Amino acid sequence: MHDTRAGLSPARPPRAGEPGSPDAARSASIACLALICSLIVAGAPRPAQAIDWQKWIDPTTAPFIPIPLIDTDPDSGRTFGLMPTWLQTGSDGSIHRIFAPEVYTNNYFGLGAAVNLYDYPSDDTQWSAYAGIEQRVEREVDINYASGLQRLSTWSFTGRLHYYVDGTPRFFGVGNDTTLADQTNYTSEQETLQAMPGWNINHRLQLAYMLLAQNVDVTPGTIRGVPSIQRRFGAAGSLGDTSMVLNRMLLIYDTRDDVYIPTRGSELISYAGLASREGIMNPSLYSEAGFDGRTFLPLSATTVLALHTALRYLLEAHHLPFWALSSIGGDRSYIGGDQPLRGFGAGRFSDLDSFSFTAELRQQVATINTAGSDIDLQLAPFIEAGRVFRRESTDPISHLHDVGGLGIRGLARPYIVGYLDIGYGSEGMAVFTGINYPF
């Protein structure tokens, strides 16, 4: 589960020292599709003479929600399958646990199976576990834990263990002007250990330390029709095994009214870090500094204007592996890592430094009771812009790549947001699904 306070993120190819993220579209689409598809099913007219089997596909009567798995994004190919999803609710009707096994087929990697578990013991603690395997290439185990999310005690903590063999990543070269003709594919095998204790100075102010130990092995790509990375960018500079230890300090000021589904307030984060190939406290790989801010402005009881901006500088860099660069692209914001640009795939543009800006108008349009819980349907038109650059003297808001699009959200309060985001940029349309807001 991704939560900006907790510092947790879904699993995907690592970039700029953050723990990587998922084929997250697949595992995270559990809750998204469960929420959105159940809205569609619940709102559809029923025949007057229902037959018995319909109770198994009606989310208001079935023991589970039989969700068709339909997933696509610019990098991961097309996935089709089935996810029987169990939602466990509390006495107040809110969802406290999601259990969702899945069986599917992907046009790149063949048959696959996975198990997902999301658990919310309280509004102060959450954990999740995912394990999946596909017929070719891909393997993943991802365990996340967070406590002290509300900052009511002195300390907060998040942790993550992650193993991932990912065959989908793309690399287009370095710079803000790379083209689709530069596209290459590679396979990434990563092991990640992350821990982040936070000292809650008060309810709004936190000083946190993040330790990230990561090993990434880049091998040739396997996707037919996409050149493998070493053919275009050279094996010496693109393939190989790299270990990294990142130490990062974060100062966080947070006035949001809610960790999971904020409607007012701001979260402002300044950070600095040192990354090394070996040892604990040295900048043998790079040093970094950056800012991440998000603001939520209520325009009415059902409408929120959500704004996000991020600026990251690699102040000192020493023969970085390409996957450790700052980058923009994809559907999620990671503090100190990738930033969203939802008309492009993850990590579409890479260089030393990056800037991004997003504005979303989140409008609640309906509420439907399904699976014993109230689900709010939200529409969110959005605009995004961003760029990467190499020199600190570069104007970060010039020569921006821009995207416009529409987000469709299902909100199962108090914890869960499932999203389907459709963006359009200069290279066409991209579609993403996931759990939690993009920022």
N, C-alpha and C positions, 0 to 999 in steps of 0.2 A: 504494500500500500504506500502511496506517496503522500507525505505530509511535510510541508515546508518547515514546520517547527521541528519535526522529528528528524529531518534530514534523510528520510527514507525515500527510495525511488524504486520503480519497477526495473526489471532487468533488461538491458540492451547493450549493444557494443559500447565499451567504455570510451569516454571522450573527456579530455581535459581533467583527468584525475578523479572524476566522480564515478560512483560504483557501477555504472552501466545501467541498462534498462531492458526491458523485456522486449523480446518479441512481445513486449507487454501487450501489444494489440491482441495477442491470442489469449494469454492468461487473464488480462484485465477485462477483456470483452465479456467475461462471465457475467459480471454484475451489470455491465452496460446492456448487453442483449437481454438479460433476464428482466431488467426494468423496462426497457423500451418495447421489447416484443410482448411482454405481458400487458403493457398499456394498449398495444394494438389489438391483441386478442380480447382483452376485457372490454374494449370499446366496440368490438364488432357485433353486428346483429346475429342472434342465434336463431336457427330454424325452429318452427313451432313444435315439431315432433323430433326432439333430440334423441339420438340413439346412444346406447350405453357407453361406447368408446369415447364419446365426447367429453366425459368427465375426466379423461386422462389428458386432454389437451386444453381443458378449461382451467386457467390458473386459480380460479376461485374454489374449485372442487378437487383438483388433482393432488395427490400426495407430494408431487414435485411439479416444477414448471418445465415442460419439455421444450427446451429452447433450441431452435436450429442455429448452428454455428455458421455464420457467413461473415468472413473477414477478408479485408483487402487493404493494402496500402502500397505506396510506390515501390517499396523494397521487398516486402514479404511474400508477394504473390497472392494467389487466391486459395482460401481455405474454406472447406465446406464440411460440416459434420453435425453432431448432436451433443447437447449438454443437458442432461436431466439435472435440474438445479433445485436444491432444497434450501428454503429460507426459514430460519428459526427466529421467531419473534418473541418479544417480551410481553408482559401484561399490558403495556401501554400501546402495543401494536407496532413498535419500532423493531427493525431487523437487527438482531445481535449476532447472527452467524450465517454464513453462506457456505454450503458444501456443494461442489459442482465437479463431478468427473466429466470427461469429454473424450469422444472418439471422432476423428476427423481425417480428411485427406488434404494434402497441400500439393499444388502442381509442381513445386520444386523438390520437395523432400518425401513425398509419398504418404503412407498411412502414419497416423500418430495417435497417442493416447496421453492423457494427463489427468491429474487430480489437483483441485484447488480448494483451499480452506481459508476463509477470512473470518476472524473472530474479534468481537468488540465486547470484552468483559465489562467495560465501563467507558464513560466519556473521557477518562484519563489514561486508558490503556488499550492497545490494540496489537494484534499479531496476525501474521499470515504465513502460509506455507504453500509452495507450488512444486510439483515434480512432473516432468514430462519427457517423452522420448518420441522420436520420429524414425521412420524406416531408414532414412539416410541422413547423416551428418548431425542433426540437432539433438542435443541433450540438455536438460536444465534441472537444477534444484535451487530453490530460492526461499530463504527463511528470514522473516523480518519481525522485529519486536520494538515496541515503543511504550514508554511509561512516563508519567508526569506531563502529559500533553497540555493540561490546563494550568500548569505552573502554580499550583496551590501549595506545594511543598518546596523545600530548599533546592532539591535536585530533580532533574529530568534525565532520561537516558534513552537512546535508541541504538539498536545494533542490527547487523545484517551478516549472514553467511550466504554466499552465492557461488554456484558453479554453472558455467554456461558455455556450450559449444554452439555458436551461431553462424549459420551459413548465409545470412541475408545482407550483411553490411555492404555499403558502397563507398567508394572513394573517388573523387573527381579531380584530385590535385589540390594545391594550395592557392588561395586567393579568392577575391570577391567576384571574379569574372570567368570562372570556369564554366564550361558548357556541358550539355548532355553528351556530346561526342567524346568527352573525357571520362565517361563513366567506366568504373571497374568494380569488380566484386572480390571479396576475400572472405576467408573463414577465420573466426576469432574464437579461441578457447581461453576462457578467463576464470581465475579463482579470486574471490574477493572476500576480505574480512573488514568490516567497518564498525567502529564504535564511536559514539558521540555523547559524552556526558555534558550536561549544561547546568550552570549555577544560576538559579533564579534570584537575581538581586531583589526584584519585587515581581508583582504579577505581570508587569509590562516589559521589564528589562531583563535580558538574559545574556550571560557570557558563556559561550560554548566552545569546546575543543573537539575537533574531529580527527581521528586517526584512521587512515585508510591504507591497508596493505593489499597490493594487487599484483597479480602476475598475468600477463597477456601474451599469448602465443598466436602470431598471425601466420596463416598458411594460405596456399593458393585457393582461389574461389572455385566454386563447383556449379554455379548457375549457368545453364546452357544459354547461349546468346549474349552473355555479358562477358567481356574480356576479363581475365584474371589480373589482379593488381600488378604482378611482377612483369607482365607483358608490356605494360604501358609505363610503369614508374620504376622498374628495375628491382630485382630481388634484393640487392644489398640494402636499399633504402626502405623497403616495404615489408619484407618478411622477417620472421624471427621472434624470439622470446625475450620479453622485457619485464623485469620486476620493478615495482615502484612503491615507495612509502610516502604518503602525503600527510603533512601536519598542517591543520588549518584552524585558525582562531576566528570566531564569529561573534559580533556584537549585534544583538537582535532587539529591536524595539517594536512591540506588537500591541496594537489597540483594537484588533479585530474582535467582533462580538461573538465569534464562533470559530473554532479550529477547522471544522469540516465543511460547513456551508455558511461562509461569512456574508453578511449583508451590509455592514458598515465598519469603518475603521481602516487602519493601515498596518502593514508589516514592512519594516525597513531594516535591511541587513547589510552591514559592512563586514568584509572579511579579508584576510591575508593568509598566505600559506607558503610552505616550502615543500618541494617534492624532490626526492632523492632516489637514485638507483640502489643505494645501499646505505645503511646507517639510519639514524632517526632524525637528526636536526641538521640538515645541510641542504643547500639548493643545487645539488649536482645535476638535477634534471631541469627544474625551473623554480622561479618564485612568482607569486601571483598577488593581485589585489583586485577587489571588485566591489560592486554595489548591486543589490537586488531589492526592488521596491514594488509593492502592490497596494492599491487603494481601492476601497469599495464605497461607492456613493449611492445611498438609497434615493431614487427619484420618486418612488411611490411605494405602497405596501407590497406590490408585486413586481417591482422593477428595480434592478440594481445596475449601475454602470461600474464595471470592473476594469481597472487599469493596471498594467504591469510594464516595468522597464528593467533592463539589466545591462550592466556594462562591466566587462572583464578585461584585464590587462595581464599578460605574461611579461613581467618586468625583466626577467632574465631567463634565457632559455639556452640549453646546451644539447644540441643534437637530439631534439625531441623525436620520438616515434610519432608518426602522423596522427595516430588515434588520440594522442594527448593534447592536440591543438584545441583552441576554442572553436566552437562551431555553432551554426544555426541551421534549423530545418527540423521537420517532424512536428509532433503534436504536444510536447511536454516541456515545461520549464524545470531545470534542475539547478539549484543554487550552486554557483561556481562551475557549472558544466554547460551542456547543450541548452540552447534556447529555441523556442518554437518559431516555426514559419510553415503554417499548415497547408501551403500549396506545394510543398516539397517534401522529400523523404528525410529521414533522420540524418543529421550531419551533412546536409547538402553542400554547405559552404564552410571551409575551414581555413583558419590562419591563426596568428598569435593572439590577436585581440578580437573582441566581438561586442556588438551592440544590438539590442532588440527592444521593440515596443509593441504592446498589444492593447486593444480596447475591445471590450465585449459589452453588449447590452443584454443582460440576462432578464428575460421576461417570463413570469409564470403564466401559463395559458389555461391549465386545467389541473384538476385533482381527481384521481380515480382510486378506488379501493380494490386491491388485488392481492392475493396470497395473504390475506389478513392484515395488510398494511396499506396506509395511504401513500400513494405515489404522486408526486407533483411533476407535471410535464412542463418543461421550460424550453423556450426558444431563445437563441443567443446569436444574433448577427455579430460578426467580428471583423476587425481589420488588424493587420499586422505588418510590421516593417522591420528590417534588420540588415546588417552587413557584417563582414569580417574585414580586418585590416592588419597591417604589419607594423606600422610606425605609430608611436604614441602621439605624434603631432598631427595625425590624420583626423579630420573632422568626422566624428562617428555618425553624424546624421546626414551625411552626403552620400549619394550613389546607393540609395537603399533598394533592396528587393522588397516588393510589397505584395500582400495577399489579402483577399477578401473572402468571406464565406459565412456559413451558417452552422451553429451548433444546436443539436437536439439533445436535451438532457432529461434524464429521469432521476428524481430526487426522492430517496427513501430516508426521511429524516429519522434520527438526528445525525447519521454517520455517512450515508452512502450516496454518491453521485455517479451515475453511469452516463457516458457521453458518446455521441456519434457526431463527429465534426467533419464537414465538407468544405475544403478550401480550394481556391483557384488562384494560381499565380502565372508567371510568364511561361512555365513549362506545362501548363494544363491543370487538371483537377487531381486532388488527392483526398482520400477518405480515411479517417482514423476512428477507432473505437477505444474505449478505456474506462477506467474507474478513477474517480476523483476529478476535480476540475483541472484543466491544463495548467493553471497557476493559482 
